[in-house]
Amino acid sequence: MPDLSQPSQENVKYMIEEIKNKLRMASGAAMQASNFNLDQYEDIKDLYEVVASKDKFSISEVEALVSELGKLRSSNPS
């Protein structure tokens, strides 16, 4: 596992992939790490830590986490 204390695009990619895998996201292809900006690193890390800490998620939890990821993604100034 990479050192997540240092913001980097590689760490964003790792965390997004882990979140997608853990949530078994059907729309995972839409959540590419390149769609996220390092400005949102701490928010992404917070979501990653929530996802990493649990084994199972309710449907409403998955929807809330996906919604948060979507907000971070849409706020990316491309």
PyMOL CGO cylinders between C-alpha atoms (Angstrom):
from pymol import cmd
from pymol.cgo import CYLINDER

trace = [
    CYLINDER, 0.00, 0.00, 0.00, 1.37, 3.43, -0.87, 0.3, 1, 1, 1, 1, 1, 1,
    CYLINDER, 1.37, 3.43, -0.87, 2.12, 6.15, 1.68, 0.3, 1, 1, 1, 1, 1, 1,
    CYLINDER, 2.12, 6.15, 1.68, -1.19, 8.01, 1.59, 0.3, 1, 1, 1, 1, 1, 1,
    CYLINDER, -1.19, 8.01, 1.59, 0.05, 10.84, 3.79, 0.3, 1, 1, 1, 1, 1, 1,
    CYLINDER, 0.05, 10.84, 3.79, 1.55, 12.50, 0.71, 0.3, 1, 1, 1, 1, 1, 1,
    CYLINDER, 1.55, 12.50, 0.71, -0.87, 13.89, -1.89, 0.3, 1, 1, 1, 1, 1, 1,
    CYLINDER, -0.87, 13.89, -1.89, -0.09, 12.56, -5.35, 0.3, 1, 1, 1, 1, 1, 1,
    CYLINDER, -0.09, 12.56, -5.35, -2.01, 11.59, -8.44, 0.3, 1, 1, 1, 1, 1, 1,
    CYLINDER, -2.01, 11.59, -8.44, -0.79, 8.01, -7.92, 0.3, 1, 1, 1, 1, 1, 1,
    CYLINDER, -0.79, 8.01, -7.92, -2.34, 7.96, -4.44, 0.3, 1, 1, 1, 1, 1, 1,
    CYLINDER, -2.34, 7.96, -4.44, -5.61, 9.38, -5.78, 0.3, 1, 1, 1, 1, 1, 1,
    CYLINDER, -5.61, 9.38, -5.78, -5.65, 6.61, -8.38, 0.3, 1, 1, 1, 1, 1, 1,
    CYLINDER, -5.65, 6.61, -8.38, -4.99, 3.96, -5.72, 0.3, 1, 1, 1, 1, 1, 1,
    CYLINDER, -4.99, 3.96, -5.72, -7.73, 5.24, -3.42, 0.3, 1, 1, 1, 1, 1, 1,
    CYLINDER, -7.73, 5.24, -3.42, -10.33, 5.62, -6.18, 0.3, 1, 1, 1, 1, 1, 1,
    CYLINDER, -10.33, 5.62, -6.18, -9.62, 2.08, -7.41, 0.3, 1, 1, 1, 1, 1, 1,
    CYLINDER, -9.62, 2.08, -7.41, -9.92, 0.69, -3.88, 0.3, 1, 1, 1, 1, 1, 1,
    CYLINDER, -9.92, 0.69, -3.88, -13.19, 2.55, -3.30, 0.3, 1, 1, 1, 1, 1, 1,
    CYLINDER, -13.19, 2.55, -3.30, -14.62, 1.26, -6.59, 0.3, 1, 1, 1, 1, 1, 1,
    CYLINDER, -14.62, 1.26, -6.59, -13.57, -2.31, -5.80, 0.3, 1, 1, 1, 1, 1, 1,
    CYLINDER, -13.57, -2.31, -5.80, -14.89, -2.27, -2.26, 0.3, 1, 1, 1, 1, 1, 1,
    CYLINDER, -14.89, -2.27, -2.26, -18.23, -0.75, -3.24, 0.3, 1, 1, 1, 1, 1, 1,
    CYLINDER, -18.23, -0.75, -3.24, -18.47, -3.01, -6.30, 0.3, 1, 1, 1, 1, 1, 1,
    CYLINDER, -18.47, -3.01, -6.30, -19.43, 0.01, -8.32, 0.3, 1, 1, 1, 1, 1, 1,
    CYLINDER, -19.43, 0.01, -8.32, -21.12, -0.85, -11.58, 0.3, 1, 1, 1, 1, 1, 1,
    CYLINDER, -21.12, -0.85, -11.58, -20.38, 2.67, -12.80, 0.3, 1, 1, 1, 1, 1, 1,
    CYLINDER, -20.38, 2.67, -12.80, -16.73, 2.34, -11.84, 0.3, 1, 1, 1, 1, 1, 1,
    CYLINDER, -16.73, 2.34, -11.84, -15.57, 3.18, -15.35, 0.3, 1, 1, 1, 1, 1, 1,
    CYLINDER, -15.57, 3.18, -15.35, -16.99, 6.68, -14.91, 0.3, 1, 1, 1, 1, 1, 1,
    CYLINDER, -16.99, 6.68, -14.91, -14.84, 7.20, -11.81, 0.3, 1, 1, 1, 1, 1, 1,
    CYLINDER, -14.84, 7.20, -11.81, -11.39, 7.51, -13.28, 0.3, 1, 1, 1, 1, 1, 1,
    CYLINDER, -11.39, 7.51, -13.28, -8.70, 8.86, -10.98, 0.3, 1, 1, 1, 1, 1, 1,
    CYLINDER, -8.70, 8.86, -10.98, -7.78, 11.41, -13.65, 0.3, 1, 1, 1, 1, 1, 1,
    CYLINDER, -7.78, 11.41, -13.65, -11.19, 13.02, -13.08, 0.3, 1, 1, 1, 1, 1, 1,
    CYLINDER, -11.19, 13.02, -13.08, -10.13, 14.08, -9.60, 0.3, 1, 1, 1, 1, 1, 1,
    CYLINDER, -10.13, 14.08, -9.60, -7.91, 16.99, -8.66, 0.3, 1, 1, 1, 1, 1, 1,
    CYLINDER, -7.91, 16.99, -8.66, -5.25, 16.94, -5.95, 0.3, 1, 1, 1, 1, 1, 1,
    CYLINDER, -5.25, 16.94, -5.95, -7.13, 19.88, -4.40, 0.3, 1, 1, 1, 1, 1, 1,
    CYLINDER, -7.13, 19.88, -4.40, -9.68, 17.31, -3.20, 0.3, 1, 1, 1, 1, 1, 1,
    CYLINDER, -9.68, 17.31, -3.20, -7.02, 14.92, -1.85, 0.3, 1, 1, 1, 1, 1, 1,
    CYLINDER, -7.02, 14.92, -1.85, -8.03, 15.12, 1.81, 0.3, 1, 1, 1, 1, 1, 1,
    CYLINDER, -8.03, 15.12, 1.81, -11.70, 14.61, 0.95, 0.3, 1, 1, 1, 1, 1, 1,
    CYLINDER, -11.70, 14.61, 0.95, -10.86, 11.60, -1.20, 0.3, 1, 1, 1, 1, 1, 1,
    CYLINDER, -10.86, 11.60, -1.20, -8.66, 10.23, 1.57, 0.3, 1, 1, 1, 1, 1, 1,
    CYLINDER, -8.66, 10.23, 1.57, -11.49, 10.65, 4.09, 0.3, 1, 1, 1, 1, 1, 1,
    CYLINDER, -11.49, 10.65, 4.09, -13.86, 8.69, 1.84, 0.3, 1, 1, 1, 1, 1, 1,
    CYLINDER, -13.86, 8.69, 1.84, -11.20, 6.06, 1.26, 0.3, 1, 1, 1, 1, 1, 1,
    CYLINDER, -11.20, 6.06, 1.26, -10.70, 5.61, 5.01, 0.3, 1, 1, 1, 1, 1, 1,
    CYLINDER, -10.70, 5.61, 5.01, -14.45, 5.21, 5.58, 0.3, 1, 1, 1, 1, 1, 1,
    CYLINDER, -14.45, 5.21, 5.58, -14.65, 2.60, 2.82, 0.3, 1, 1, 1, 1, 1, 1,
    CYLINDER, -14.65, 2.60, 2.82, -11.50, 0.79, 3.95, 0.3, 1, 1, 1, 1, 1, 1,
    CYLINDER, -11.50, 0.79, 3.95, -12.77, 0.54, 7.54, 0.3, 1, 1, 1, 1, 1, 1,
    CYLINDER, -12.77, 0.54, 7.54, -15.93, -1.42, 6.70, 0.3, 1, 1, 1, 1, 1, 1,
    CYLINDER, -15.93, -1.42, 6.70, -16.57, -4.83, 5.19, 0.3, 1, 1, 1, 1, 1, 1,
    CYLINDER, -16.57, -4.83, 5.19, -20.18, -4.33, 4.17, 0.3, 1, 1, 1, 1, 1, 1,
    CYLINDER, -20.18, -4.33, 4.17, -22.27, -1.37, 3.11, 0.3, 1, 1, 1, 1, 1, 1,
    CYLINDER, -22.27, -1.37, 3.11, -26.00, -0.80, 2.93, 0.3, 1, 1, 1, 1, 1, 1,
    CYLINDER, -26.00, -0.80, 2.93, -27.49, 0.43, -0.31, 0.3, 1, 1, 1, 1, 1, 1,
    CYLINDER, -27.49, 0.43, -0.31, -28.00, 3.88, 1.21, 0.3, 1, 1, 1, 1, 1, 1,
    CYLINDER, -28.00, 3.88, 1.21, -24.36, 4.00, 2.36, 0.3, 1, 1, 1, 1, 1, 1,
    CYLINDER, -24.36, 4.00, 2.36, -23.13, 3.08, -1.12, 0.3, 1, 1, 1, 1, 1, 1,
    CYLINDER, -23.13, 3.08, -1.12, -25.39, 5.73, -2.65, 0.3, 1, 1, 1, 1, 1, 1,
    CYLINDER, -25.39, 5.73, -2.65, -24.10, 8.35, -0.21, 0.3, 1, 1, 1, 1, 1, 1,
    CYLINDER, -24.10, 8.35, -0.21, -20.45, 7.49, -0.86, 0.3, 1, 1, 1, 1, 1, 1,
    CYLINDER, -20.45, 7.49, -0.86, -20.95, 7.46, -4.63, 0.3, 1, 1, 1, 1, 1, 1,
    CYLINDER, -20.95, 7.46, -4.63, -22.75, 10.80, -4.35, 0.3, 1, 1, 1, 1, 1, 1,
    CYLINDER, -22.75, 10.80, -4.35, -19.81, 12.28, -2.44, 0.3, 1, 1, 1, 1, 1, 1,
    CYLINDER, -19.81, 12.28, -2.44, -17.38, 10.99, -5.04, 0.3, 1, 1, 1, 1, 1, 1,
    CYLINDER, -17.38, 10.99, -5.04, -19.55, 12.52, -7.75, 0.3, 1, 1, 1, 1, 1, 1,
    CYLINDER, -19.55, 12.52, -7.75, -19.45, 15.91, -6.00, 0.3, 1, 1, 1, 1, 1, 1,
    CYLINDER, -19.45, 15.91, -6.00, -15.67, 15.77, -5.77, 0.3, 1, 1, 1, 1, 1, 1,
    CYLINDER, -15.67, 15.77, -5.77, -15.44, 14.74, -9.40, 0.3, 1, 1, 1, 1, 1, 1,
    CYLINDER, -15.44, 14.74, -9.40, -17.79, 17.45, -10.64, 0.3, 1, 1, 1, 1, 1, 1,
    CYLINDER, -17.79, 17.45, -10.64, -15.93, 20.14, -8.73, 0.3, 1, 1, 1, 1, 1, 1,
    CYLINDER, -15.93, 20.14, -8.73, -12.75, 19.31, -10.62, 0.3, 1, 1, 1, 1, 1, 1,
    CYLINDER, -12.75, 19.31, -10.62, -11.84, 22.36, -12.73, 0.3, 1, 1, 1, 1, 1, 1,
    CYLINDER, -11.84, 22.36, -12.73, -10.82, 20.63, -15.96, 0.3, 1, 1, 1, 1, 1, 1,
]
cmd.load_cgo(trace, "trace")
